[in-house]
């Protein structure tokens, strides 16, 4: 995807599964957090994904594919997840 990504690209995919191309991880897009910053050309936003605990995907650039949908090149990093039974991840866009 050559265009600049915005939160609107991801809103229709909340609660959908994103599979890591060439890997076995599957992450569900749990939330799109949009910053309240004003006056910028593009509002910063974060994608929050959830996956199973234990088999943690290392931080790095990945191609994530939505079932029957687009694919995105994203830098994904595991984040602190206080709730048991899942591992959360973040992709930040400034």
N, C-alpha and C positions, 0 to 999 in steps of 0.2 A: 504494500500500500504506500504510494509515493506522497500522498497528501498529508498535511499536518493533522494528526489525530486530535480529536476533542472528546469530551465526555459524551457527547451525543452519539459518537460512533459505538459506544459500549452500552448505553442505556437499554437498547432492545435485547441485550444478551445477559442481563442480570438473571441469575438462577440457572443459566445454561452451563454446560460442561465444556471446558476448553481442554483439548488434549495436546500434550507436548509432542510435536512432530519428531518422529524418530526415537521416541522414548515411550515409557509406559505410564507416566504420570497423567492424571486427569484432575483438573482443578475446576471448581465451580465458582463462577463470578458471583460473589455474595453481595457486593456493594460498589457503587461508584460515588466517591466522596468529592464534591466540588467545592473548591475554596471560595471564600467570600471576598477575595481580593477584587477590587475594581480598578478600572483604568488600564488594564493590560489588554494586549491584542487577543490573548487567549487566556481563559481562566485556568489556573493550575488545578489538577485533579489527581486523585489516587484511585487505583483499582484494588479492591480487596478480594482475594481469592481464598477459598478454603479447600483443603485436601485432607486425606487421611493422615493420622499421626504415624510416626515411626519412620516411614520411608520418605525422608525430607528431600525435596528438590533443592539442589545447591543453587546459590545465587548466580545469575548469569543471563545472557541473551538467549532467548528461545523463540521459536515459531510456535504460536499457540493457534490451534484450529478449532473453530466452533463447528459442531455437527451440522451439516447441511448449510454452512454459512461461510463467512470470510475467515481469513487467517491474519494474524497480527504478529509482527516482530516486536517482542517486549523484553525489557530487562525485568526479571522477576527475582524477588528476594524473600526468603522466609522471615517472618516477623514474630515477635513474642506473642504467644497464644496462651493466655491463662486458663482457658477452658479445656478440660480434658476431652479426648475423643476426636480432635482435629488439629490440623496445622494450618495456620493462616499465612498468606503471602501478600506482598504489595508490589505494585508497579506504579511509580510516581512520574507525573508529567508536570514540568514547570513551565 
